[in-house]
Amino acid sequence: MLTLDLKPIFKERAIESPYTFLVKAGISPQSATKILNSKTRIFRLDHIEIICDKLNCTPNDLLSFTPKKDAKLAETHSLNKLKRNKNNFQLQDTLKTMSLEQLTEIANFINKKREE
């Protein structure tokens, strides 16, 4: 089953008020509430575009796939790319515990990747 799963990306982007973020981005308060409470079964393309633009992500980053218990998908099936890892890696917390030297290494690595 495909679901809209914005919590991980809001967490990694350190967005503490997702509702306010969505409304300021141009999504109506009613739609923002439905999106955040997983009450929407229809996700408008313009909303996907707004969210992806503001979060610098792709639609795949917003979706999560959980196969039904009786469903058998080949391991090479494309939907498997949307399965979320259950690990609760918290980048912000990890960065807070790293030394300045480690943070400098990470910054250098990121800058090299941006240049590629």
N, C-alpha and C positions, 0 to 999 in steps of 0.2 A: 504494500500500500504506500502510495506517495503522500507525504505530508509536508506542510510548510513548517520549517523549523528555523526560526530566526534567532532563537536564544543564543546559540553558540557564536554567531557572528557579532551580535550585540555585545556579548561578553568579551570577546577578543578585541573589539574596537573600543572597549571601556565606555560603552553607552549606558549610562545608569538610568535613563528615563526613555525607554524605547517608544512609548506613546508620544511623548513630546517630540522626539526625533522624527517620527513618522508624520505627525501633523505639520511640523515646521517644513518638512520635505515636500508637502503639498497633498498629502492624503487626508481625506475628511476624517473628523473625529470618530464618526460611526464606523467607517471602514477600518481605521487604525485599531479600534477596540476589537472588532471581529477578527482581524488578522492576528493580533497578539493573543487572543483567547482561543485560537484555532477553531473559530466558529464559521469560518468561510470555506465553502466548498468550491467557489468560483473565485479565481485569482486573476484580476484584470491585468492585461499586458502593460498598460500604462503604469500600474502600481509596481509591477516587476521592474520596469525600466527605471522608475524613480528610485526605488530601493537600491538597485544595482548601481545606479549612477552615484548616489550619495555614499554608498558603502564600498565603492570600487570593487565589485564582485560580479560573478556571473549568476544566472538563474540556478545553476547546479549548486551553488553555495547556499541557496535558500531552501532547497528541497532535501528531504530525507526519504530513503526507501527502506521499508521493512517488509520482507516477503511474508506472505500468508503462510501459516503453519503447514498447510497441505500443498503449497506450491513448490515446484522443483524448477529452479532456473539453472541453466548451465553456468559454470563459474566464469565463463567468458562473456556472459550477457551484460550488455551496457548498463542496465539498471543497477547492477552490483556496485558501480562506481558511486552511487548515491547513498550507499549504506554508511551510516555514521558509526565512527568508533565509539565505543562505550567509555574509553578513557576520558577522564576529566582533566586533561592537561590545561593548566591555567597559566598562560603566557605572562600576564601581568604580574602574578605572584612569583613566578620563576625569575623574572627579570629583577624584581626587588631584592632577591637574595644573592645575586651574582656580584662578583667583584668588578671594580672599574676596568681592570684589564680584560676580563671576560666580555664585558659590555662593549669595549672598544673592538675586540675581535669580531663580535657579532655585527657591529656597525660597519666595519670594513668589509665583511662578507656581503652584507646587504648592499652596500654601495657598488661592489663588483658586480653583483647580480643585476642591479639596475642598469649598469653600463652595457650589459650583454645584449 
